[in-house]
């Protein structure tokens, strides 16, 4: 029996109905996104400084900031790892959860021609909901919508990684057909500790 198989408390379905949609980051949505950053939302929970950095980047050039969030050719330069080191950017894009205002974000990244990811990237899909809109089923709905986009890339599956203690995120993955793969120690460059890896088949 694995550590995950022996664990209880996460249902595989979500009973809440979500009214959230995914939108491509654009100038019309940017004021609401900025407001969320100022209210404490972080686009990268493993790097507390990410919110301030995003606000500074938007102030310098909102157009360049938005372009970086839809970068299918990985032209935007390196990515800052949680430990502050730089690593090569993967092709990817971000979508914002929208219910009349910014509610969170979800991103998809990949390596062309393979489902494998480098150790610098923990999962094809990552997501986060603003604290004041959690518990509404938004992440579950957003992941379901993003999986439709993932299928257009001809990937056999996507992997999603959660921290061991993040039960809400695990519920989101299970509700979307996720299968537990393993518990593993996060590699160098990431915040230390164990994590769970899930896989969602796309074919």
C-alpha positions as CSV (number, residue, x, y, z in Angstrom):
1,X,0.0,0.0,0.0
2,X,1.4,3.4,-1.0
3,X,1.2,6.5,1.3
4,X,-1.5,7.8,-0.9
5,X,-3.6,4.7,-1.0
6,X,-3.7,4.6,2.7
7,X,-5.0,8.2,2.9
8,X,-8.7,9.1,3.2
9,X,-10.8,12.3,3.0
10,X,-10.6,13.5,-0.5
11,X,-13.7,12.8,-2.7
12,X,-13.2,12.1,-6.3
13,X,-16.1,14.3,-7.4
14,X,-17.1,17.9,-6.8
15,X,-20.7,18.7,-6.1
16,X,-20.4,22.5,-6.5
17,X,-21.4,24.2,-9.7
18,X,-18.9,26.8,-10.9
19,X,-19.7,29.9,-13.0
20,X,-16.1,30.6,-13.7
21,X,-14.7,30.8,-17.3
22,X,-11.2,31.0,-18.6
23,X,-10.0,34.1,-20.4
24,X,-6.8,34.9,-22.2
25,X,-5.0,37.6,-20.2
26,X,-5.7,41.0,-21.8
27,X,-5.8,44.7,-21.0
28,X,-9.5,44.7,-20.3
29,X,-9.0,42.2,-17.4
30,X,-5.7,43.7,-16.1
31,X,-7.1,46.2,-13.6
32,X,-8.9,43.4,-11.8
33,X,-5.7,41.3,-11.8
34,X,-3.7,44.2,-10.4
35,X,-6.3,44.7,-7.7
36,X,-5.9,41.0,-6.7
37,X,-2.1,41.3,-6.5
38,X,-2.5,44.3,-4.2
39,X,-5.0,42.3,-2.1
40,X,-2.5,39.6,-1.5
41,X,-2.9,37.2,-4.5
42,X,0.4,35.6,-5.5
43,X,1.1,34.2,-9.0
44,X,3.8,32.0,-7.5
45,X,3.1,30.8,-3.9
46,X,6.6,29.4,-3.6
47,X,8.1,32.9,-4.1
48,X,6.6,35.6,-1.8
49,X,8.2,38.3,-3.9
50,X,6.3,37.3,-7.0
51,X,3.4,39.7,-6.4
52,X,5.6,42.7,-6.2
53,X,7.6,41.6,-9.2
54,X,4.4,41.3,-11.3
55,X,3.2,44.7,-10.3
56,X,6.6,46.2,-11.2
57,X,6.6,44.4,-14.6
58,X,3.1,45.6,-15.4
59,X,4.1,49.2,-14.5
60,X,7.1,48.9,-16.9
61,X,5.1,47.5,-19.8
62,X,1.6,45.9,-19.4
63,X,1.8,44.7,-23.1
64,X,5.1,42.9,-22.5
65,X,3.7,41.4,-19.3
66,X,0.6,40.0,-21.0
67,X,2.7,38.7,-23.9
68,X,4.8,36.7,-21.5
69,X,1.7,34.9,-20.2
70,X,1.0,33.5,-23.7
71,X,4.4,32.2,-24.8
72,X,4.0,29.0,-26.8
73,X,7.5,29.4,-28.3
74,X,9.2,30.2,-25.0
75,X,10.7,33.5,-26.2
76,X,10.3,35.4,-22.9
77,X,13.6,34.4,-21.4
78,X,14.5,32.3,-18.3
79,X,12.2,31.5,-15.4
80,X,13.1,32.2,-11.8
81,X,13.1,29.1,-9.6
82,X,11.9,29.1,-6.0
83,X,15.5,29.1,-4.8
84,X,16.3,32.2,-7.0
85,X,18.2,30.4,-9.7
86,X,17.3,30.7,-13.4
87,X,16.1,27.9,-15.7
88,X,15.1,27.6,-19.3
89,X,11.5,28.6,-20.0
90,X,9.2,25.9,-21.5
91,X,6.5,26.7,-24.1
92,X,3.3,27.5,-22.3
93,X,0.4,29.9,-21.6
94,X,-1.7,31.1,-18.8
95,X,-5.4,31.7,-18.6
96,X,-7.3,33.7,-15.9
97,X,-10.3,32.5,-14.1
98,X,-13.1,35.1,-14.5
99,X,-16.4,35.4,-12.8
100,X,-16.9,39.1,-13.5
101,X,-13.6,39.8,-12.0
102,X,-10.2,38.1,-11.6
103,X,-10.6,34.9,-9.6
104,X,-7.4,33.0,-10.1
105,X,-5.1,31.7,-12.8
106,X,-4.2,28.3,-14.4
107,X,-1.2,27.6,-16.6
108,X,-0.2,24.9,-19.0
109,X,3.5,24.2,-20.0
110,X,5.0,21.4,-22.1
111,X,8.0,20.1,-24.0
112,X,7.4,19.8,-27.7
113,X,7.3,16.2,-28.9
114,X,7.1,14.5,-25.5
115,X,5.1,14.2,-22.4
116,X,8.2,14.2,-20.3
117,X,9.2,17.3,-18.3
118,X,12.6,18.4,-17.0
119,X,13.1,18.3,-13.2
120,X,12.8,22.1,-13.1
121,X,9.1,21.8,-14.0
122,X,6.8,20.1,-11.5
123,X,3.8,19.3,-13.6
124,X,2.2,20.4,-16.9
125,X,-0.5,22.3,-15.2
126,X,-0.5,24.6,-12.2
127,X,-3.3,26.7,-10.8
128,X,-4.3,29.0,-7.9
129,X,-7.5,30.7,-6.8
130,X,-7.6,34.0,-4.9
131,X,-8.1,33.4,-1.2
132,X,-11.5,35.2,-1.1
133,X,-13.0,33.0,-3.8
134,X,-11.9,29.6,-2.7
135,X,-14.5,26.9,-1.9
136,X,-16.6,27.6,-5.0
137,X,-15.4,24.9,-7.3
138,X,-13.4,27.4,-9.4
139,X,-10.2,25.4,-9.6
140,X,-12.1,22.2,-10.5
141,X,-13.9,23.9,-13.3
142,X,-10.8,25.7,-14.6
143,X,-8.8,22.5,-14.7
144,X,-11.6,20.8,-16.7
145,X,-11.5,23.7,-19.2
146,X,-7.7,23.6,-19.4
147,X,-7.7,19.9,-20.1
148,X,-9.6,20.6,-23.4
149,X,-6.7,22.9,-24.4
150,X,-4.2,20.3,-23.4
151,X,-5.8,17.7,-25.7
152,X,-5.0,19.9,-28.7
153,X,-1.3,19.5,-28.0
154,X,-1.5,15.7,-28.7
155,X,-0.1,14.8,-25.3
156,X,-1.0,11.3,-24.0
157,X,-1.4,12.7,-20.4
158,X,-0.6,15.7,-18.2
159,X,1.0,15.5,-14.8
160,X,0.0,17.7,-11.8
161,X,2.0,17.9,-8.6
162,X,0.6,19.0,-5.3
163,X,2.1,19.3,-1.9
164,X,1.4,16.4,0.4
165,X,-0.8,18.6,2.7
166,X,-2.7,20.4,0.0
167,X,-6.0,18.4,0.2
168,X,-8.1,21.0,-1.7
169,X,-5.8,20.8,-4.7
170,X,-5.8,17.0,-4.6
171,X,-9.6,17.1,-4.7
172,X,-9.4,19.2,-7.8
173,X,-7.2,16.7,-9.6
174,X,-9.2,13.7,-8.5
175,X,-12.4,15.3,-9.7
176,X,-10.9,15.7,-13.1
177,X,-9.9,12.0,-13.5
178,X,-6.4,12.3,-11.9
179,X,-4.6,9.1,-11.0
180,X,-2.1,9.0,-8.1
181,X,1.4,8.1,-9.4
182,X,3.8,8.6,-6.6
183,X,5.1,10.5,-3.6
184,X,8.5,11.9,-4.2
185,X,11.0,14.4,-2.9
186,X,11.1,17.6,-4.8
187,X,14.4,18.1,-6.7
188,X,16.9,20.9,-6.2
189,X,15.7,24.3,-7.1
190,X,12.2,23.9,-5.5
191,X,11.0,24.4,-2.0
192,X,12.2,21.3,-0.1
193,X,9.8,18.5,0.9
194,X,7.7,15.7,-0.5
195,X,5.0,16.1,-3.0
196,X,2.3,13.9,-4.7
197,X,2.4,13.4,-8.5
198,X,-0.9,12.7,-10.3
199,X,-1.5,11.9,-14.0
200,X,-4.6,12.7,-16.0
201,X,-4.9,10.7,-19.3
202,X,-5.9,12.7,-22.3
203,X,-6.5,9.9,-24.8
